[in-house]
Amino acid sequence: MPGDEVPRFIVVEVMLATGGRCARCGSAEGVGAHHLVPLRKGGSNSPANGVPLCWSCHRRAEARQTD
């Protein structure tokens, strides 16, 4: 959705929290910022609502959020 882009400085802050590693499995491969509470469910782009996840953990987290 337009406007859902997370500001770069927020992504950097979230990634620095774990040294650029996935918060769930510790992988350094394909890590990106993930919303704990999705924007579509009232979440925000704040660092407190973000966690770094690898693509695999991100996919699993997204599947759980749609349930």
N, C-alpha and C positions, 0 to 999 in steps of 0.2 A: 504494500500500500504506500502511496506517496506520503511522505512525512514520517514514516515509521523508521527511517534510517537512524541508527544510534550515532550520536556525535562521536567523532574520533577520540576526543579526550576522555570520554567515558569508557570506550573500548580499551584504551591504554591503561586506565586506572584499574579496570576489572582484570586485565591480563597481568598486570604487575603484582596483583594480590597473590598469585600462585607461581610467579616466575615464568609465566607463559605456558604453563602446563595445565592439562585438564584437571579440574577439581575433583572429578570422580575416579578416574583411572590413572592419572599421572602422566599420560602420554603427552609428548611435545609435538606430535604430528597432527596437522589439520585443526588446530585449536582456534576457537573463535568465541565471542561473547554470546551468551544465551540469557534470555529473560527468565527469571524465576517465575514471575507472574506475567503472562503474556500481555502485550499492549491491548489486545482485543478483549481481555478480561479485566481491564482497569489498571494494569501494571504501568510502570513508568520507565523512562530511560535513565534512571538514576543508578549510580554505582551499587547501591544497596539492593537493587533488583537485578543485578547481573552476576553471572558466574561464568568462568571460562570452561568450555567443554570441547572435547575433540568431536569430530563429525559423527563418530559412532555413538558416543554418549549423548550427543545433541539429538540425534535421531530417536534414540530411546526415550529421552525426556519429552520430546515433542509428541511422541505416540501416547505417552501417559497423560499429557495435558489435554488431549482431544477427547479423552474418556469422560 
